[in-house]
Amino acid sequence: MNCGHLFNGIGGFALAAHWMLWNNKMHCEIDAFCNKVMNYHFPNSYQHEDIRTTDFTIWRGRIDLLTGGFPCQPYSTAGKRLGKEDERHLWPEMLRAIREISPRWVVGENVRGLVNWNGGLVFDEVQADLEAAGYEVTPFLLPAAGVNAPHRRDRIWFVAYSESNDAFGKGG
């Protein structure tokens, strides 16, 4: 399985893919330190830096799984909760990348605050946008404690699949 990662930080999704023996083909991260870490651990993964200026069409048909923890600061209860007015509201850029790459699978992650920011507006938009792009979407709310972490730290996970992007056909 070929993977791409958006907003990858120091590579949590990439590490999980590596553990699964999947191929980390590319990553996109604006933070220079995070890119140094990624380039050290995944030297064969192509590096993109700014999602807002990257043309992802070169990856169309080459990525099976695209992951991304789009910035949470606009929705976090620990922040100002500016939502769509925050310059870090980058879900539209992740959606553009999804449309350009057209992966079979998408896994997105964000904070619990996404569910209740402005009545769940962005939470609903993420699902509606993915469905409009041809994906079946299942959201999950999972606490870190659910995988034996010593704290709760709830996270929203969006798992999306597009059969039309499945080169192997149904069930492949």
N, C-alpha and C positions, 0 to 999 in steps of 0.2 A: 504494500500500500504506500503510495506517495503522499506526503503530507506537506502542508504549508501552514505557517503560523503568523497571525497578525497581532500586533500589540503584545509580543511574546515575552517582554521583560527578560529575565535571565533564563527562560526556557523550560518552564514547568511542563507545558504541553509537549514540547520537543523531547524532553527527557522521557515522558510517558510513551511517546511514539517509539523512541529508541529502545525502551524496555520491551516493546511489542515486536521489535525487529522490523519496524517500518522505516521507510526512507524519508528523512527530513530534507526536502528539496529546496525550500526557501523560507525565509522569515522576514518580517517587517517590524522594525522597532526604531523609534526616533532617539532613544537614549544611548549615548556613545558608550557608557560603561557596560550596559546590557549587551550591546553589540560585541564588545571585546570578549565578554563571557561566552556568548553564543559562538563567535568565531573560533574561540579556543576549543570548545567542546564539540562543535559541529562545523568543522572547517569546510565541508563539502556542501553546506547549505548556503544558497545564494542569498546575499543580504540586500534588502531594501530598507531605506531609512524613514521616509516620511510618507505615510499612507495617502496624504492629501495630494501628493505630486507623483505618485507611482502609477504607471500604466501596467496593470496586471494581465493584460490580454496575452502576453507571451506565455502565461501559464495555463491558458485555456486548454482543457482536455489532458493536462499533465498532472493534475493534483486530484487525488481521490478524497482526501479529508482536509478541510480547512478549519483551523481553530482560531479563536480570538477572544480575549478578555477585553472588550472595548472599554475605554476609560470609565471608571465608576464615580469619579468625583462629582459630576453633575447631579447624581441621584443619591449619593451617600448621606445618611443622617448625620455623619460626622462633618459634613461640609456645608456650603451655603445653599445647596439644592437648587441651583439655577437651571437645571435641566437643559432644555433645548437652547436656552440663552447663554449657556456656558460654551466657551470656545473649544472645550474638550468633549463636547457632545459629538462623538465621531461614529455613532452607529450608521449614519448615512454613508460614510466612507467605507465602512466594513461591508455594507450592503452593495455598494458599487463594486468592491473587490470580488464579492461572491458572484455577482452577475458577470463580471469579466472573466473569472476563472472557471465558473460553472462546475464546482466539485460535486461528487455524489453525496458527500456527507459534510455537514457544517456542525461544529460544536462551539457555541458561544457561552460566555460566562459574565456575570455581573453581580452586584450587591443586591441584597434583599430590598433596599430602598427603591429599586427600579419598579417593584410591584406596586408601591403606593405613591410614587411621585406623580403628582397631578392626576390622581385617580387611576393610576396605572396606564397612563397614556403611552409612554414609551414602551412599556412591557407589551401592551397590545399591538403597538406599531411594529415591534420586532417580529412578532408572530405573523401579523398580516403581511408585512413586507416579504418575509420568507415564503409564505404561502403564495403570494402574487408572483414570486420568482419560480414557482413550481415545486416547492418543497413541502413535505409533510413535516409538521413541527410538534415536538413534545417538550414542554418546559418542565423542569424539576426544581424544587427548592430543597437543597441539601445542606445540612450543617456539617462543618468540619468535624464535629464530635461524632458524626455518623461513620467516620473512617478512623476513629480512635484518637483524634486530636484532643488535647486537653482544654479546648475552648469551643464555643458554639459556632461563631462566624458563618452565618447563613449565606449561601450563594444561590443565585438563580442560574440554572444551566438550560440552554436551548439546544436540543439535539434535533437536527433536521436532515432529511433524506430526500433525494430526488431520484425517482426511478428513471426519469427521462435522461438523467446524466449518468446512469449506470451502464457502462460499456459491456458488462457481463450479463445483463438481463436480470429479470426478476429473480431474487434470491441469490444472486452471484456475489 
